[in-house]
Structure formats: structure tokens, C-alpha cells
Amino acid sequence: MIEALADRVDVACIQEKRWRSSGCRFFGAKGKRYKLFCMERSDGVGIFVAEKWVGSVVNVKMHIERVLIAKVCNVKVIPN
């Protein structure tokens, strides 16, 4: 699945994942890696985020059992 995402997609929502732990894990080869965000009670749903965007993820929370919400901030703050 990672190979299919690698060239075209930065964020992907998946259903029926087999990863049983809550938290995060990297998948894929160096340079084309994705981080899987998931919750323990999320009924097999998760969010893949490309490695270049992982630092911009502010918050991941479970809205309901089959809906995860990821907040991504892509704003550069310029100090005065």
C-alpha cells in the first residue's frame, strides 16, 4: 500500500488496518515514509501522513469510533 501512495499522496485515511497498538509508527523506505496515526479504540481506522508533513501535525483525536481528526498546521510564523 505504501508503494501506491508514495508518489501521489501526502495524507490518506485508511480503514481496516491491522496495527493493533495505539500511537504512531513509520512505514516505508527512507525518503518515501509515512507515519500511521491511530487510536486504540478506533475500530481499525488510521491516518497515513507523509514524512515531510509529520512535523506539521498538531493534534490527532478520535471524534467517534470510526472517525479520526488530524489537525495539520502549514503556516510559517515570521517573528517581528
C-alpha positions as CSV (number, residue, x, y, z in Angstrom):
1,M,0.0,0.0,0.0
2,I,2.8,2.4,0.8
3,E,4.3,2.0,-2.7
4,A,0.9,3.0,-4.2
5,L,0.8,6.1,-2.0
6,A,4.4,7.2,-2.3
7,D,4.4,9.3,-5.4
8,R,1.0,10.9,-5.4
9,V,-0.5,11.2,-1.8
10,D,0.6,13.1,1.3
11,V,-2.3,12.2,3.6
12,A,-4.5,9.1,3.4
13,C,-7.3,7.8,5.6
14,I,-7.5,4.0,5.9
15,Q,-10.0,1.6,7.2
16,E,-9.5,-2.0,8.4
17,K,-5.9,-1.5,9.4
18,R,-4.2,-4.5,11.2
19,W,-1.9,-2.5,13.5
20,R,-3.2,-3.3,17.0
21,S,-1.3,-0.7,19.1
22,S,-2.4,2.8,19.8
23,G,0.0,5.6,18.8
24,C,2.3,6.0,15.8
25,R,4.6,4.0,13.6
26,F,6.6,4.7,10.5
27,F,6.1,2.6,7.4
28,G,8.0,2.6,4.1
29,A,11.5,3.1,2.8
30,K,13.7,6.1,3.6
31,G,12.5,9.1,1.6
32,K,9.1,7.7,1.0
33,R,8.0,7.0,4.5
34,Y,4.6,7.5,6.1
35,K,3.6,7.8,9.7
36,L,0.4,6.0,10.8
37,F,-1.6,7.7,13.4
38,C,-4.2,5.6,15.2
39,M,-6.0,5.2,18.4
40,E,-6.6,2.0,20.4
41,R,-10.4,2.1,20.2
42,S,-10.6,3.4,16.7
43,D,-12.1,0.3,15.1
44,G,-9.4,-0.2,12.6
45,V,-9.1,3.3,11.2
46,G,-6.0,5.3,10.8
47,I,-4.4,8.2,9.1
48,F,-1.2,8.0,7.0
49,V,0.8,11.2,6.8
50,A,3.9,11.6,4.5
51,E,7.2,12.1,6.4
52,K,7.5,15.7,5.1
53,W,4.3,16.7,6.9
54,V,4.7,14.8,10.2
55,G,6.2,17.8,11.9
56,S,3.1,19.9,10.9
57,V,0.6,17.5,12.6
58,V,-0.7,19.4,15.6
59,N,-3.2,17.0,17.0
60,V,-4.9,13.7,16.3
61,K,-8.0,12.8,18.2
62,M,-10.9,10.4,17.9
63,H,-14.2,12.1,17.1
64,I,-16.3,8.9,17.2
65,E,-15.2,5.2,16.9
66,R,-14.7,5.3,13.1
67,V,-13.6,8.9,12.7
68,L,-10.2,10.3,13.5
69,I,-9.4,14.0,13.1
70,A,-5.9,15.2,12.3
71,K,-5.1,18.9,12.6
72,V,-2.2,19.9,10.3
73,C,-0.7,23.4,10.5
74,N,1.1,24.6,7.4
75,V,1.8,28.2,8.5
76,K,5.2,29.7,8.9
77,V,5.4,32.2,11.7
78,I,7.7,35.1,11.0
79,P,8.9,36.8,14.2
80,N,8.9,40.6,14.4
